[in-house]
C-alpha cells in the first residue's frame, strides 16, 4: 500500500520527458535545479577510447531519486542528465588542480517504454561542432543500451558511480 502514495507523489512532482517527435527528445529545461547525484572526471567505458578528461555532473528529478531509493527501480519517465565540461586550471588564485571550464553540452538517459521498446533510451545533445542541440534522436540500441544493461548496477543505470543513489543518505 505504500507504493500507491509514492507513485502519486511521483506523478504530481515528476518532470516528464518532452518529445519533438517519437524518440526525438527535447533538451530538458532547468535540470540544474534537480537532485545532484554525483560527478566524475574522465570516466571512459572503453579500453580503446581516448582518455576523456572531462568533468561530468549527473542530475535526476528529486521525485525519481526518492522513488528509486525506496523501491530500487526508477519510475517510468525518469530522466538522468549528464552535463559535460572541459577541465581548466587557468584562473586566479588557483595554482594547481582543475575545475569545470567550458560547458560542452548534455547527454540524457530516459526510461520511457512509450518511446523505445527497450525501456531506456540515451540521447546526445552535443553537436558535431561543440554546440548544444535543442533536440536529439535516441542513440542506436548497440551504442549505449547494451552496455547499460550489462554494467548498470540497478535498472540500466550506473548507480555505482552516483553516491547519492548508491549510498543511503
C-alpha positions in Angstrom: 0.0 0.0 0.0 2.9 2.4 0.5 3.7 2.2 -3.2 0.5 3.9 -4.3 1.2 7.2 -2.4 4.8 7.1 -3.7 3.5 6.7 -7.3 1.1 9.5 -6.7 3.8 11.7 -5.3 6.0 11.0 -8.3 3.1 11.8 -10.7 2.5 15.1 -9.1 6.1 16.2 -9.0 7.6 14.4 -12.0 9.3 16.2 -14.8 8.4 14.0 -17.7 10.4 13.9 -20.9 9.2 16.2 -23.7 9.5 15.0 -27.3 9.6 16.9 -30.6 8.5 13.6 -32.2 8.7 9.9 -31.5 12.1 9.2 -29.8 13.3 12.7 -30.6 13.8 14.3 -27.1 13.8 18.0 -26.4 16.6 19.1 -24.1 15.3 19.2 -20.5 15.0 22.7 -19.1 16.1 23.6 -15.6 17.8 20.3 -14.9 20.4 22.0 -12.7 17.5 22.5 -10.2 17.1 18.8 -10.0 18.7 16.4 -7.4 22.5 16.2 -7.9 23.6 12.6 -7.7 27.3 12.6 -8.5 30.1 13.7 -10.7 33.1 12.1 -12.3 36.3 13.1 -14.0 37.5 11.3 -17.1 35.5 8.1 -16.9 35.5 6.1 -20.1 33.7 2.9 -20.9 36.1 1.5 -23.4 39.7 0.4 -23.2 40.4 1.7 -26.7 38.7 5.1 -26.2 40.8 8.1 -26.0 41.3 9.4 -22.5 38.3 11.6 -21.6 39.4 14.3 -19.2 36.0 16.0 -19.0 34.1 16.7 -15.8 30.6 15.2 -15.8 27.8 16.1 -13.4 24.6 14.0 -13.1 21.1 15.2 -12.2 17.7 13.5 -11.7 14.3 14.8 -10.7 14.0 14.6 -6.9 10.8 12.5 -7.1 12.5 9.9 -9.3 15.5 9.7 -6.9 13.2 9.3 -3.9 11.2 6.6 -5.7 14.4 4.8 -6.6 15.7 4.9 -3.1 12.5 3.4 -1.8 12.0 0.7 -4.4 15.3 0.1 -6.1 13.7 0.8 -9.5 13.5 4.0 -11.4 9.9 5.1 -12.2 8.7 5.2 -15.8 9.6 8.6 -17.4 12.7 9.1 -15.3 15.4 11.2 -16.8 19.1 11.5 -15.8 21.0 14.4 -17.3 24.8 14.3 -17.5 26.3 17.7 -18.2 29.8 17.7 -19.6 32.5 20.4 -19.0 36.1 20.7 -20.3 38.6 21.0 -17.4 40.5 24.2 -17.0 43.1 25.4 -14.5 43.7 29.0 -15.6 42.1 31.3 -13.0 43.4 33.2 -10.1 44.1 32.4 -7.3 44.4 28.7 -8.3 48.0 27.5 -8.5 47.2 23.8 -9.2 44.3 21.4 -9.9 41.5 21.6 -12.3 37.9 22.9 -12.2 35.0 22.9 -14.7 35.7 25.2 -17.6 33.8 25.5 -20.9 30.4 23.9 -21.0 30.3 21.2 -23.7 26.7 20.0 -23.5 24.4 17.3 -22.1 23.6 13.7 -22.6 20.3 12.3 -21.2 19.1 8.8 -20.3 15.3 8.4 -20.3 13.2 5.5 -19.1 10.2 5.5 -21.4 8.6 2.4 -22.8 6.3 4.5 -24.9 9.3 6.0 -26.7 11.5 2.8 -27.2 10.7 -0.9 -26.7 13.8 -1.5 -24.6 12.5 0.9 -21.9 15.6 3.1 -21.7 17.0 5.4 -24.4 20.1 7.5 -24.5 20.4 10.9 -26.2 23.4 13.1 -27.0 22.7 16.8 -27.3 26.3 17.7 -28.1 26.6 18.8 -31.7 29.5 17.9 -34.0 30.8 21.5 -33.7 30.5 21.5 -29.9 27.2 23.3 -29.8 24.3 22.3 -27.5 21.5 20.9 -29.7 17.8 21.7 -28.7 16.7 18.1 -29.7 18.3 14.7 -30.0 17.4 11.4 -31.5 17.7 8.2 -29.4 21.1 6.6 -29.9 21.0 3.2 -31.6 20.5 0.4 -29.1 24.0 -1.0 -29.6 25.6 2.4 -28.9 24.5 2.7 -25.2 21.7 0.4 -24.1 23.7 -2.9 -24.3 26.4 -1.6 -22.0 24.0 -0.1 -19.6 22.0 -3.3 -19.5 25.2 -5.3 -18.8 27.0 -3.0 -16.4 24.4 -0.7 -14.8 24.3 -1.6 -11.1 20.5 -1.1 -11.0 17.8 -0.8 -13.6 20.2 0.1 -16.6 21.8 2.9 -14.6 25.4 3.2 -13.5 24.3 3.8 -9.9 27.7 2.5 -8.8 29.1 5.9 -9.8 26.5 8.1 -8.1 26.9 8.2 -4.3 23.6 9.9 -3.6 21.8 7.0 -5.3 24.3 4.2 -4.3 24.7 5.1 -0.7 22.0 5.6 1.9 21.6 9.3 2.7 
